[in-house]
Every structure is written in C-alpha cells, then in structure tokens.
C-alpha cells in the first residue's frame, strides 16, 4: 500500500535486489572495522547470521510450498544486520537460533517480505536476548582469554553506567572499543549511512530526525545537569545508535511511508533510546526503540497522510 499523494511515478530500476545490494555495500565499512577489532570471531558471527537466515528462508518458504526468494538478497541483509548486532563472543547457536527467529517470527509469519510489521533482524535479536540473557548481557562482551584488547573490557555504555568510566571520543569514532560487531565505529556507520541516503535506498528523514532529536535531548541534559566529560557527542557515537538510525530504522517495510511520518519515526526512535538508556537497567536501548516504533508506524502513517495534488478529495454531504 502506498499512501503518498499523486502523481505516482515509478522507477523500474529501483528493485528490491538493488536496494539490498546497496545495503550490503553500505555495510562493508562496518564489516571491515569489526574484522579489524574482533578478527576471525567477526567473520564467523557474520557467516553464521547469513547462512542461518538463508537456511531459514529456504525451510519456511518450502513449508508454505513456495519457491525461496533468495535472489532478492533480503535474507542476506537480515543475516548481516543480525550478525552485526551480536557480540563477537556469542556462541554459534545463538546466531543460528536468532536467524530462524528473525525469518520465522519476524518475516514469514506475516506473509513474507513487504508484509512484516517489525524489523526481522531486531525480532531475532530480541528473541535470543530473552532466551540467552547471560550470553547477550553486559558480561557477554568481556572475554578474559581473548588476545584482542577490545574484548577484554566492558562496552563504553556499560563502563559509563557501572563504573563512571568515560571512553575517549576518538576511540568511539574510530572503533577501538568493545560492543556488538556493528556498533564500535561511529565513522563507519556514518559513511555507510550517507551512501544509503545518497542512493535513496534509505530515507534521509529518519536518521535526520533521530540525530537531531538525540542531539537536542542530550544538549538539554548537559545544560540542566552537572558538567561532565561525557558529552552529547559521546552519547551519539557510543552504542548502536548510529547503526540503528542508518541501517535498521530506515527499513522501508517497517517504517512510515510519508516524509513527515519518517521524521517523526526517527525522532521517536531517538527519544526511546535516550529514555531506555537513562531510566532502565539496560545500557543500550536501540533494539527496544526500533521495535516500539515499528509497532506505531501504521498509526504514524494514518496521522500524516499528505494532501493530494489539487487539494483534498471532496467528501459527499451526509
């Protein structure tokens, strides 16, 4: 369903496969940084996510007696985003179970690509977060036997929340920190996100609304609260906020269709992230914020229906 105002113009070259390939290309900087920081662990986690999603897509569509739509690359993108949302230390079966939950509960159960209400990768991430809390909680990111320094320490948000340790801003920008595979480097997220927006695969209104709202809230908090070395730029660059704003919230299926609605969606996502980080026991809130905003996306569409060209459609007198 398209609720944009007329006239409706279509681009035959703007296919699902092309959009998915654009996302894969945009994810390459994050994949490169994750391999640089976590080594072979990152490759294994990403491979498990992609293979698990492809297998799940094949199994579930076969159960419906349909041909698996593997050629559109949507399962590959789901697997990559899912893998990038997991810690490098997660056991192999966590990624596999998350993949089946993402495709089964987040996509196929709604009728397949284009009908899902929630972002499939976040559905899978939420499933294993609840099923294996010890393996995905704060302690799961610390591996005392690892040779790489990044995974022998807490994530920046956990270190701030539990020990008031402030991670240097440059480390957050470059990616020399611990965390999920796709959340360590703010620069890699921005580079890939700008590519998506320039290619019009991602709607710029969503990350713009998210970043502006997040910056405004943290700026007000800095003014009202006591001075701290942890600035608003630290907050934006830490955790999975930028990863979520550019690569997950911009999912065209589970986000609003109108321009105004997209901006509201991004703003709501940022507000939920700040709320969860500040008032809950979770140091990160991106996954929950995405799912909450996915749930209200149809309502946002209804609230922001634009006026068609030529004015509103005349209504019959009662």
C-alpha positions as CSV (number, residue, x, y, z in Angstrom):
1,X,0.0,0.0,0.0
2,X,1.3,3.5,-0.9
3,X,-0.3,6.5,0.8
4,X,1.9,9.1,-0.9
5,X,0.0,11.9,-2.8
6,X,-0.4,11.8,-6.5
7,X,1.1,11.9,-9.1
8,X,2.7,8.4,-8.6
9,X,6.0,7.9,-10.6
10,X,7.8,4.6,-10.5
11,X,11.4,3.7,-11.3
12,X,11.6,0.2,-12.8
13,X,15.3,0.0,-11.9
14,X,14.6,0.6,-8.2
15,X,14.1,-3.1,-7.3
16,X,14.3,-5.0,-4.0
17,X,17.5,-6.7,-5.1
18,X,19.2,-3.3,-6.0
19,X,18.2,-1.9,-2.6
20,X,19.5,-4.9,-0.8
21,X,22.8,-4.8,-2.7
22,X,23.1,-1.1,-1.7
23,X,22.7,-2.0,1.9
24,X,25.4,-4.7,1.6
25,X,27.8,-2.2,0.1
26,X,27.0,0.3,2.8
27,X,27.7,-2.3,5.5
28,X,31.2,-3.0,4.2
29,X,32.9,-0.3,6.3
30,X,31.3,-1.7,9.5
31,X,32.2,-5.2,8.5
32,X,35.8,-4.1,7.9
33,X,36.0,-2.4,11.3
34,X,34.5,-5.4,13.0
35,X,37.1,-7.7,11.5
36,X,39.9,-5.3,12.4
37,X,38.7,-5.2,16.0
38,X,37.5,-8.7,16.6
39,X,39.3,-10.8,14.0
40,X,38.1,-14.2,12.9
41,X,35.3,-14.1,15.5
42,X,33.5,-11.4,13.5
43,X,33.7,-13.4,10.3
44,X,32.3,-16.4,12.0
45,X,29.4,-14.5,13.5
46,X,28.5,-12.8,10.2
47,X,28.8,-16.1,8.3
48,X,26.5,-17.8,10.8
49,X,24.0,-15.0,10.6
50,X,23.9,-15.0,6.8
51,X,23.9,-18.8,6.5
52,X,21.2,-19.1,9.2
53,X,18.9,-16.6,7.5
54,X,19.3,-18.2,4.1
55,X,18.6,-21.7,5.5
56,X,15.6,-20.4,7.5
57,X,14.2,-18.6,4.4
58,X,14.5,-21.9,2.4
59,X,12.9,-24.0,5.1
60,X,10.0,-21.8,6.0
61,X,9.1,-21.0,2.3
62,X,9.3,-24.7,1.5
63,X,6.8,-25.3,4.3
64,X,4.4,-23.0,2.5
65,X,5.1,-24.8,-0.8
66,X,6.7,-21.7,-2.3
67,X,10.0,-21.1,-4.0
68,X,12.5,-19.5,-1.7
69,X,13.1,-15.8,-2.7
70,X,16.9,-16.0,-2.1
71,X,17.7,-14.0,-5.2
72,X,16.4,-10.7,-3.7
73,X,19.2,-10.8,-1.1
74,X,16.8,-9.7,1.7
75,X,17.8,-12.7,3.8
76,X,21.5,-11.9,3.3
77,X,20.9,-8.3,4.6
78,X,18.9,-9.6,7.6
79,X,21.7,-12.0,8.4
80,X,24.4,-9.3,8.1
81,X,22.5,-6.9,10.3
82,X,21.7,-9.6,12.8
83,X,25.3,-10.7,12.9
84,X,26.5,-7.1,13.4
85,X,24.1,-6.7,16.3
86,X,25.6,-9.6,18.2
87,X,28.7,-9.7,20.4
88,X,31.8,-11.4,19.0
89,X,31.8,-13.8,22.0
90,X,28.3,-15.2,21.4
91,X,28.2,-19.0,20.9
92,X,27.5,-20.2,17.4
93,X,24.0,-21.5,18.2
94,X,22.8,-18.0,19.4
95,X,23.3,-16.6,15.8
96,X,21.6,-19.7,14.3
97,X,18.6,-19.5,16.6
98,X,18.4,-15.7,16.2
99,X,18.3,-16.2,12.4
100,X,15.4,-18.7,12.5
101,X,13.5,-16.4,14.9
102,X,14.2,-13.4,12.6
103,X,13.0,-15.0,9.4
104,X,10.2,-17.2,11.0
105,X,8.7,-14.8,13.6
106,X,9.7,-11.5,12.0
107,X,9.1,-12.1,8.3
108,X,7.4,-15.3,7.1
109,X,4.7,-15.4,9.7
110,X,3.4,-12.1,8.4
111,X,3.4,-13.3,4.8
112,X,7.0,-12.6,3.7
113,X,9.0,-9.6,2.6
114,X,6.9,-6.5,2.4
115,X,4.3,-7.6,4.9
116,X,6.3,-7.7,8.1
117,X,5.4,-5.2,10.8
118,X,8.7,-5.4,12.8
119,X,12.2,-5.4,11.6
120,X,13.2,-9.1,11.3
121,X,16.8,-8.7,12.5
122,X,15.6,-7.0,15.7
123,X,12.9,-9.7,16.2
124,X,15.7,-12.3,16.1
125,X,17.9,-10.2,18.4
126,X,15.1,-9.7,20.9
127,X,14.3,-13.4,20.9
128,X,17.9,-14.5,21.8
129,X,18.2,-11.6,24.2
130,X,15.3,-13.0,26.2
131,X,16.3,-16.7,25.7
132,X,20.0,-16.3,26.5
133,X,20.3,-13.2,28.7
134,X,23.6,-14.3,30.2
135,X,25.2,-14.7,26.8
136,X,24.0,-11.3,25.5
137,X,24.1,-9.2,28.6
138,X,26.9,-6.8,29.7
139,X,29.1,-9.7,30.9
140,X,28.9,-11.4,27.5
141,X,31.1,-8.7,25.9
142,X,34.0,-9.5,28.1
143,X,36.4,-12.4,27.2
144,X,39.3,-12.5,29.7
145,X,41.0,-15.1,27.5
146,X,40.9,-13.0,24.3
147,X,44.1,-11.8,22.8
148,X,42.5,-8.6,21.4
149,X,42.3,-5.8,24.0
150,X,38.9,-4.6,22.7
151,X,37.1,-7.7,24.0
152,X,38.8,-7.8,27.4
153,X,37.0,-4.7,28.6
154,X,33.4,-3.5,29.1
155,X,31.4,-1.7,26.4
156,X,31.6,2.1,26.6
157,X,28.0,2.4,27.8
158,X,28.4,-0.3,30.4
159,X,31.6,1.2,31.7
160,X,29.9,4.6,32.0
161,X,26.8,3.2,33.7
162,X,28.5,0.8,36.2
163,X,31.9,2.4,36.8
164,X,31.6,6.0,35.5
165,X,34.5,5.4,33.1
166,X,34.4,7.7,30.1
167,X,35.7,6.3,26.8
168,X,37.8,8.7,24.7
169,X,35.7,10.2,21.9
170,X,38.3,9.3,19.3
171,X,38.1,5.6,20.3
172,X,34.3,5.8,19.8
173,X,34.7,7.4,16.3
174,X,37.4,5.0,15.0
175,X,36.1,1.8,16.6
176,X,38.7,0.9,19.2
177,X,36.0,-0.1,21.7
178,X,34.1,-3.2,22.7
179,X,30.5,-3.9,21.8
180,X,28.4,-5.6,19.2
181,X,30.2,-6.0,15.9
182,X,28.4,-3.1,14.1
183,X,28.4,-0.5,16.9
184,X,32.1,0.1,17.5
185,X,32.9,2.7,14.9
186,X,30.7,5.8,14.5
187,X,32.6,6.9,11.4
188,X,31.9,3.6,9.6
189,X,28.2,3.9,10.5
190,X,28.0,7.5,9.1
191,X,30.0,6.7,5.9
192,X,27.7,3.7,5.1
193,X,24.6,5.6,6.1
194,X,25.4,8.6,3.9
195,X,25.9,6.2,1.0
196,X,22.5,4.7,1.6
197,X,20.9,8.1,1.7
198,X,22.6,9.3,-1.5
199,X,21.5,6.2,-3.3
200,X,17.9,6.9,-2.0
201,X,17.8,3.4,-0.6
202,X,17.4,4.9,2.9
203,X,15.2,7.9,3.6
204,X,17.3,10.7,5.0
205,X,14.4,12.0,7.1
206,X,14.7,9.0,9.5
207,X,18.4,9.4,10.5
208,X,18.0,13.2,10.4
209,X,15.1,13.1,12.8
210,X,16.9,10.7,15.0
211,X,20.2,12.5,15.2
212,X,18.6,16.0,15.6
213,X,16.3,14.7,18.4
214,X,19.0,12.8,20.2
215,X,21.3,15.8,20.0
216,X,18.6,18.2,21.3
217,X,17.8,16.0,24.3
218,X,21.4,15.4,25.3
219,X,22.2,19.1,24.9
220,X,19.3,20.0,27.2
221,X,20.5,17.3,29.7
222,X,24.0,18.8,29.6
223,X,22.7,22.2,30.3
224,X,20.4,21.2,33.1
225,X,22.7,18.6,34.7
226,X,26.1,19.0,36.2
227,X,29.1,19.4,33.8
228,X,30.6,16.1,32.7
229,X,33.3,14.9,30.3
230,X,30.7,12.6,28.7
231,X,29.2,14.9,26.1
232,X,26.3,14.6,23.8
233,X,28.7,13.7,21.0
234,X,29.9,10.8,23.2
235,X,26.3,9.6,23.5
236,X,25.6,9.8,19.8
237,X,28.8,8.0,18.9
238,X,28.5,5.2,21.5
239,X,26.5,2.1,21.4
240,X,24.3,1.1,18.4
241,X,22.5,4.4,18.0
242,X,24.0,5.4,14.6
243,X,23.9,1.8,13.4
244,X,20.2,1.7,14.2
245,X,19.4,5.2,12.8
246,X,21.0,4.5,9.4
247,X,20.6,0.8,8.9
248,X,17.7,-0.6,11.0
249,X,15.2,2.3,11.5
250,X,15.4,3.0,7.7
251,X,13.9,-0.4,6.8
252,X,11.3,0.7,4.2
253,X,8.9,-2.1,5.2
254,X,8.6,-1.4,8.9
255,X,8.9,2.4,8.9
256,X,6.4,5.0,7.8
257,X,5.8,6.0,4.2
258,X,5.3,9.7,4.4
259,X,8.0,12.3,4.6
260,X,6.6,13.9,7.8
261,X,6.0,10.4,9.3
262,X,9.6,9.3,8.6
263,X,10.9,12.3,10.5
264,X,8.5,11.6,13.4
265,X,9.6,8.0,13.4
266,X,13.3,8.9,13.6
267,X,12.6,11.4,16.4
268,X,10.5,8.8,18.4
269,X,13.3,6.2,18.0
270,X,15.9,8.6,19.4
271,X,13.6,9.6,22.3
272,X,13.1,6.0,23.3
273,X,16.8,5.3,23.1
274,X,17.6,8.2,25.5
275,X,14.7,7.1,27.8
276,X,15.8,3.5,28.0
277,X,19.5,4.4,28.4
278,X,18.7,6.9,31.2
279,X,15.9,5.2,33.2
280,X,16.3,1.5,32.7
281,X,18.9,-1.1,33.7
282,X,19.9,-1.6,30.1
283,X,22.9,0.5,29.0
284,X,21.6,0.3,25.4
285,X,18.1,0.8,24.1
286,X,18.3,0.6,20.3
287,X,16.7,-2.8,19.8
288,X,13.7,-1.9,22.0
289,X,13.3,1.5,20.5
290,X,13.2,0.1,17.0
291,X,10.5,-2.5,17.9
292,X,8.4,0.1,19.7
293,X,8.5,2.5,16.8
294,X,7.8,-0.3,14.3
295,X,4.6,-1.0,16.3
296,X,3.3,2.6,15.9
297,X,4.5,3.1,12.3
298,X,1.0,2.3,10.8
299,X,-0.5,4.8,13.2
300,X,2.1,7.4,12.1
301,X,1.1,6.8,8.5
302,X,-2.5,7.4,9.3
303,X,-1.7,10.6,11.2
304,X,0.5,12.1,8.4
305,X,-1.5,11.3,5.2
306,X,-0.4,14.1,2.8
307,X,-2.8,16.3,0.8
308,X,-3.1,15.1,-2.8
309,X,-2.2,17.4,-5.7
310,X,-5.2,19.7,-6.3
311,X,-6.4,19.7,-2.7
312,X,-8.4,17.2,-0.5
313,X,-10.8,14.8,-2.2
314,X,-14.3,16.2,-2.0
315,X,-16.5,14.5,0.6
316,X,-20.2,13.7,0.0
317,X,-22.6,15.6,2.2
318,X,-24.2,13.5,4.9
